[in-house]
Each structure stands twice: as structure tokens, then as C-alpha cells.
Amino acid sequence: MNIPASRWYQVIEKRRSHRRFETTPLEANILDQINSICNDFRPFPHARAELVISSPDDVFKGIIGSYGKIKGANSFIAFIGNMDFPFIQEQVGYTGEAIILEAEAMGLATCWIGGMFRAKFVKIIVNIVKGERVLSITPIGYATKSLSFEEKSMTGFGLTHKRKSLSDLVSGINESEWPEWMRAALESARLAPSAVNRQPWRFYLEPDSITVSVNSLKRNYGLSKRLCCGIAMLHIEVAALNFGVKGIWEFLSPPQVARFKITSDSI
């Protein structure tokens, strides 16, 4: 399926992670729409998403970050990659964020969860083939109308939404030379969610491309930095398309992740 750029671009700035959900089950037609996007958005053959219509309460373990436990959701989505293939982490991040943006555009709440879930339990209830692994999951449902105490505490101090400035993240061509599409793409990537808001991405700019790299190769918090960079990649492409700029991704060796290069048929 094609990326609905305008629809997803509008979600990027306002999206927030939620950990408290209404216990009311999602309607059948909503579940059908989510299932369809999981099946239809497959830009990479070895990265996919699967909807599980079951309470994820038994899936989560311990405390999830600083917000406390996930509560109330009646369904979740598993983000799955075949580990026998290269670049799978970033491909799963890219694919999963697309599903999440569509869910948010539908008025649903989500939350990327990396290492704090029982992978063996998820493997039992998700259709996994040889070589595949569940790399992340998200509960999905309607957010509660009021924030929990933990959520109020964190958002009140601005800890969850604080972002590094572009000057800390970007190198390459001078800011005065950035075209409109590139500035929008960088701002959107800057807003991408990441494990404990670590923002591991860095961007190198050339007149016709943006190269995404990780700030280090160290893995922590149970979620690959390359997966987080895949989320930022999706944001870059959505913003570029919203400004009429098409491009292709070239996957690169660590510490680089991928390069978005605009194509000659851009508007």
C-alpha cells in the first residue's frame, strides 16, 4: 500500500505514548481496519506486524519504563522480523511505526514496548515461523480520559517529550541551505519515539539526501537503536512525501543505518 502522507504527517506531532486504556473492547470494524493495515503494509518482505485480539496483561512483565504497567488494553500488535536477514531491526521499526501512525490517525492509543514483555509467551500466541522473532509490541485501544499519577508526574516535568535540538543531531550542509522538505523531514524525525526517549539517531545532510546513523553501537533498554532509527526513517519519508518529495532508502553498514535519496520524479 502507498503511504497516506498527509494523514500520517498530521499525527506525528500530536502523538503520545499511552499506558492506560479503557477496558471496552475495540469494535469489530476497527479491528478489521487494523488487521488490514498489518497485512497490507509490507514494504519489506521479512518485517511484519500481527494483530492479537487478546488482553496483553500476561504479556507485560514488571514495570514499563517510568509510567508503570500497561493496563486495560484488550488487544495488542506484535512487530516481527526474520533475524536471518540483514537490516531487519530498522525495517521492523519503519513498518511498526507505520501501523502505529495509522492507529493513531484512527483515534486509537498505542505505546512502543521493547524488552519489557515476555517474549516466550508472545511466541505462543503469535504465528511465528523459523527465523522470526517478536522485536517489539504495542497495546492498542482507547486511551483513558484522565492520565494516571505516573503519567502526570512524567509529562508535568516534560521528561517524556523533550527532544534534542536539530543542531545537536545534524551535520552536513548548512542550515541556511536546507530546502523546505528537508527541514520538515528532520523535524519529524526529531519527534520520533525511542526507548526511554534516548533519541539515538544522527543525520548527515547532502543536497539530495539524508543519511541516518546511530550515535553508538551499544544496545540498551531492550530495544535496538537501529529499530528506533527505523521509526525515524518512516517519519522522514512521510514528511518528505507530504511536501511532494519522493525518495528511496539505501541500507548501510553500522554505525550508519540508511540513506534517503530523493528521486528524479519528485514533484
Secondary structure, DSSP 8 states (H G I E B T S, - for coil): ----HHHHHHHHTT-----BB-SS---HHHHHHHHHHHHH--SSTTEEEEEE-S--TTTB-S--TTT---BS-SEEEEEEEETTSTTHHHHHHHHHHHHHHHHHHTT-EE--B-SSB-HHHHHHHS---TTEEEEEEEEEE-B-SS--HHHHHHHHTTTTT----HHHHEEES-GGG--HHHHHHHHHHHT---GGG---EEEEEETTEEEEEES-S--BTTB-HHHHHHHHHHHHHHHHHHTT--EEEEE--TTEEEEEEE-TT--
